[in-house]
Amino acid sequence: MINTKYVVNLRFETDGIVDKPDVIGAIFGQTENLFGEEFDLRELQDKGRLGRIVVEIRTKNGKSEGTIEIPSNLDRVETALIASMIESVDKIGPYTAKFELKEIQDIRAEKLKKIIDRAKDILTNWNKEKTLDIKEVLNEISSSVKTGEITEFGPERLPAGPDVATDPNLIIVEGRADIINLLKYGYRNTVAVEGASGKIPQSLIELTKQKKMVIAFTDGDHGGELILKELLNTNAKIDFIARAPQGREVEELTGKEIAKSLSNMVPVAQYLRRQQEETHAVKESVSSVTVIQQPEKVEKVQAEITVPSVALEEIKKLPGTLEGIMFDENWNSIEKVQVRDIIPKLEKAEEGKVAYIIFDGVITQRLMELALAKKVKLLVGVRIGRINKSLNNVKILTIPDIITS
C-alpha cells in the first residue's frame, strides 16, 4: 500500500487478442533499463513508489483494448516520465499495440477539493443551525409570557398581569391577547374585561376604586367604543382614556405605539365631550355594525354552516393564541398562521382555495373585502370590528357563535 499522490490513467489497443498478463509483461519488458535502474518499474514498486498496475481489458472483433491505472508516489516530473515511458510501448506479444495517456489524476488536489466542499457544507449547515431567527426569539418570549406571567383576577378569572393587585395604577384592556402584548413590553399592571359577557364585573369595579390612577386602553375600532361605553356606564373609577390608532388593536401594537397611545390618553371628561360632538357619526357607525350583527342574520348564517367535529376541536383551542386557521371547502386545515399574517397569506392564496377562516382576532372591513375577492365563504373572529358596509357573499360570525351553536 503506497501513499498515492497521482494516478496515471492510460488506454491501449492491439491488433490481436491478448490477456492481462500479456499487457503487464509488455509494459515491464519494454520499459526496462530505458532510464536505468532508478526508473525500473519493478524496483519502484518494491520501494513503494509505484502501486500495483491495474488492467481492464475487452475483446471485440478479434482485437483487444482496455485501460490501465498506475498509482504513483513520485513527484510530478517523475510521474510524467513514467507515463511517457508506458506510452512508448508498441507491442503486446506478437501484435502491434498503441498506448495513449488519458490523464494524470492529482489525488491530493481532488482530496483538497472534497475537503473544501465539505467545509462549505459544514459552514452552511452551521449558519442555519446557529443563526438566531428573530421570529423564533419573539415566539419564545411570547410563549414564556403566556405561561409564566399571566394571572387571573376575581371570581370571573379575568386575564391579568402579575402586578394587577399591587401596583397603584391600573390599565384596563379588552382581552387576553392585549395582556400578552403589553406584558412583552413591561406593562404588568393590567386586567382585561374579557369574559364579562357584556357586564363589567363588580370585582373589577371595586378594584378601580383602590387605584391611584386607572386607564382604559382599548382598540381603535367600534368594539373598543362599546367596551368604553360599558365601563363608563358603571360607577367604576376611570381617570383616563387611551385608544389604539384608528383601525388598530392593542394586541398588535409595537412597544413604541403602545407608549405613544398611553402618552396621548385624555381625561374622561374630555373624552365624553368629544363623544357628544361626534354623536351623529357614532350612531351611524353603531347602526352599520348592528346590521351585520342583528340576531336574525347570525341565526341564518349559523343555519347555513355545519362545522365538522374535528375542525371544531381545533377552533376551541384558538382563543388567546393570536393564531388563525385557514380551511378549504371540506373543512380540511390548509394552514395555521399568526393573526398578523392572515391578510398577507390570503393575498397570495389562489382564488377559491380558502373557504373558511377562523382566527383569534378582529374582523375588519379590509379583511372582509379581501375575503370577497378570494371567494372566502366565512370569517370567524373573536370580535367584529368597524364594518362600513356589509358584503353579502362573505358570512361573518364570532368564535362563541361557532362553539355554542
N, C-alpha and C positions, 0 to 999 in steps of 0.2 A: 504494500500500500504506500503510494507516494503522496506527498503534499502537492497536489496538482495546481499549477499556475495557468497552464494553457491546454487546450485540446486541439490537436491537428486533425482536421476532417478532410479526407480526400475521396474521390470517386475513381473507379477504374473500369476498363472494359477490355475483353480479349477476343481473338478470332476463333477460339475453341472453347470446349467445356473443361473447366478446372475446378478444383476443390480449395477449401480454406488453407490447408497446409501448403498447397502449391503457391498460393498468393504470398503467405508469410515467408516461405522459403525463398521466393524470388526477391522479396524486399531485403532480407538479411544477406542473401548471396550477392546481389548486385550493388549493394551499398558498402560492402565490407572493404576496409582499407582505402576508401575514397579520400578520406581526410585523416588517415592514421587511426591508431587505437583510441585516441581521445574521443573520436566520434563514431566508434563502433557501436551499433545499436544494442548488441548483446551486453557489452560492457556497461553501457549506460543503463540498461535495465537492471543489471546486477548491482549497480551502485545506487539504484533508486532514483535515477534522474529521468528515466522514461518508464511509463507504465506498460501494462500488457496491451499488445496490438489486438484490437477487436475488428474482425472482418465479418461483414454481412454480404452474402453472395446470392445472386439469382441467375438462372439459366433460361435462355429463350432463343428459339430458332438456331440451336447449335452453337450459341455463343454465351459467354458468361460476363456479367457485370455486377458491380456492387460498391460498397462503401468501406472506408477504413477510418478508425478512430485511434489516435495515439496520445495518451495523456503525457504532459511534459512538465518537468520541474526545472528545466533550463531557463536561461534568460531569453529575452525577445529575439536577440540576434541568433543565438544558438538554436532556438526553436524554428526560426525561419530557415536556417541552414538544413535542419533535419527534414523539413517539408520539401525543400528544393531537392535534396538527395533522393527522396522517395519518388518525386515526380520524374526523376531521371530513369527509373526502371522501365524498360521497354519490352521485356519478355516475361511470360509466365509459362514455365515448361517449354514446350515446343512452339507456343503460339505468341504471335505479336500482341503486345499489350500497350495501353495508354493510361497513365496515371495523371490526375489533374486535382490541384488543390481547390477545395470548396471554400474553406475559411479556417482561420485560426481563432478559436474561441477563447477570449480572455476571461477565465473563471473568476478572477479576483474582481474585475470590473463589473461582471454580472452580479456577483455576490454583493458588491458595494451598492449597486443599483437597487437590489432587493432590500438591503438594509435601509437605504434612504426612503424607498417607497413605504416600507413598513413603519419607519419613523413618522412619515407623514400621516399614515392611518392612525397611529397611536396618538399623535398630537390632535388630530381632528376629533377622535372619539373623546379624548381627554377634555378638549374645549367644550364639547357638547355636554359632558357629564358634570363638569366643574363650573361652567359659566352660570351665574345666577340669572334666573328668569324672574323679572320684576313682578310679573303677574302671579307666579307661584309664590313669591315672597308675600305679596299683598293678600293672597288667598290664605296663606298660613297665618298671617296676622289676624285676618278676619275670623278664621276658624277659632283661633285662640281666644279672641274677644268673645265670640258666641258662647263658648263652653266655659270660659274662666271668669268672665266679669259680669255678664248679665244676671240680674237678680229679679225677684218678683216682689211686688208691693200690694199689701192689702188683701182682703178675702177674695177679691176678684182676680188676684195673681197677675196684676198688670206688669208688663215688662218694664224694667227699671235699671238704672245704673247703680254701681255698688255704693255710691255716696248719697243716694236719694234721701236717706233718713238723717244723715249727719251734717251735710253741707247747709249753710244758712240760706243759700239761694237755690232755686228750683227752675228747671226748664221742662215744660210740658210739650210733648210731641205727639204725633198721631199713632205711630205703630212701632212694632218691634224692629223693623228694618232701619227706622230712623235712629233708634237707640244704638244699634250696632255701628252705624256710620259715625255718630257723634263720639262713641267710645274710641273709635280708631284715631280721633284727633284730640283725645284727652278730656272730653266733656263727660263727667261721671255722675253729675247731679241731675239725672234725667228720669222722667217717667212718661209712659205712653198711655193714652186713653183707649188703646186697642182692647177689644173685649167688653167695652162698656155698653154695647147693644143700644146705642142711641141715648143713653142716660149716663151722665157723669157720676161716678161712684161717690158716695158720701165720704169714704175713707180718703179719696183724693182731695175733696173739698176741704176736709179738716186739715190735711197735710199742708195745703197752701196757706192756711191761716197761721201756721207755725213758722213760716219762712220770712226772711227779711225782704227778699225780692223774688217775684215769680214772673217768669217769661213764658208766654205761649208762643211756640215756634212751630208754624205749620207750613204745609206745602203751598206753592203758589198757584193753586187751582181751586175749583169750586168746592171740592171736598174739604180743603183747608178752611174755606169760609164757613162751611157748615159746622166744623169742629169748633171754630171760634164762637159761632153763634150759640152752640150748646154750652160752652164754658161761660160765656158772658151772661147767659140766662140763669145761671146758678148764683149762689152767694159765695162762690169761690173767690179768693183774693188773687186777682190778676193785675199786675202792675204795668207790664209792657207787652206789646205785640210785635213779634218778629215773623217775617214771611220769607219763604224761599223765593227766588226770582220767578217772574211770571211763567207758568207752564212747567216749572221745575219742581222736583221733590226733594225733601230734606235728605232722604236716603241716598241720593245720587250726587250730592254736593261735595266739592273738594274742601279741604281744610280752609283755604283762603275764602271760598264762597260762604262757608258757614260763619267765619269770623266777620265777613262783610255784612251778612244778613243780620247778625246779632248787633253789630255796631249801628245798623240803621233802624233798630227797633224804636217804636214810638209809644208814648204813654197811651193807656186805654182810652182816655177822654179824647185825645186827638184822633185815634183810630175811629171812634164812634162818630165824631163829627164828619170825618171823611166819608164814612159809610152812608150817612144821611144825605150827603151831597151827591152820592152816586146811586141812590135808591132805584132810580129807573133802570140803570144799567144792570144792577144786581138782580132786579126782578126778571129782566129778560134772560139773564144767564140761568137763573133758577128754573125758569119756565122751560128753556131748551133742554136742560138736564132732565126735568120731570117728564118730558115727552118720551125720552129714552127709557126712563126707569119706572114708568107707571105700571102698576101690578098686572093689568090686562096684557101688556106687551110681554112682560117677563114670563107670565104663565104660558103664553103662546109659544115663546122660544123654548121653554123647558119641555113643552109637549112635543116639540119637533126634534129634540136632541136626545139620543139614547147613548149614554156613556158606558162602555164595557167595564166590568168589574176590575179587570187588570189595569186599565188606564185610570180608573177611579182611585185605586190604591196609590198610584204614583202621584195623582193630583193632591191627595190628602197630605202628602209629605212636603208640598211646596211652601205653605205659609211660613214666613220667617227665614227663607233660604236665599232670597233675592235671585231666584232662578226661575226658568220657564221651560216648558216642553212643547215642541212642535210635533203635531201628529198628522199623519196622512188621512186619506178618505176613510180608511178602515180602522182608524184609531191605533195604528202602529206608530210607535215612537220613532220619529225621524232623528231628533237631536235634542239634548238638554243643553240649554245655554244660560249665560248670565243675563239678567233683565236688561242691562245696558247694551247688550249685543243683539237684542231681538230685532230692532229695526235694521241694522247693517246686514244681519243674516237674511232677513226677509227680502231686502232689496236685491240680494244676489240669488235668491231662490228662483227656480223655474216657475212660471205661471201655472197655478193649479196643483203644484206639488204639495204645498202645505194647506191642509183643510181646517185644522183646529189649532189654536194657540192658547195654552193655559199658563199663566205666569204670576209671580208674586210681585205685582206692580200695578200701576195705574193705567187704565185705558185712556189714551189721548186721541184728539182729533187727527193728529199726524199718523198715528198707528192705524186708526180706522181707515183713513184714505189709502194708505199703502196696502192694507189688507184687502181693500176693494180691488185695487189694481192687480193684486196677486191671486185674486179669486179665493181668498180665505173665507170660510163659511161662518166661523165662530171665534170670538175673542172672549176670554175669561180672565179677569184680573181680580185683585183684592178690592179695588175701588174703581169707580167710573169717574174720570176727570171732567174738565170743562169741555163739553161737546157742543159745538156751534150749530151743527146740523146732523140729522140722522141719515145714515146710509143704509137703505133697506136691504141690500144684499149681504150686509155684514151683521150678524146677530151678536149681541153683547150680553154677558152675564157677569156675576161676581162668583168667586170660588165658593162662598157659602151657599149660593143658589145651586151649584152643581152638587156639592157634598150632601145637602139636605133634601135635594129633590127626589 
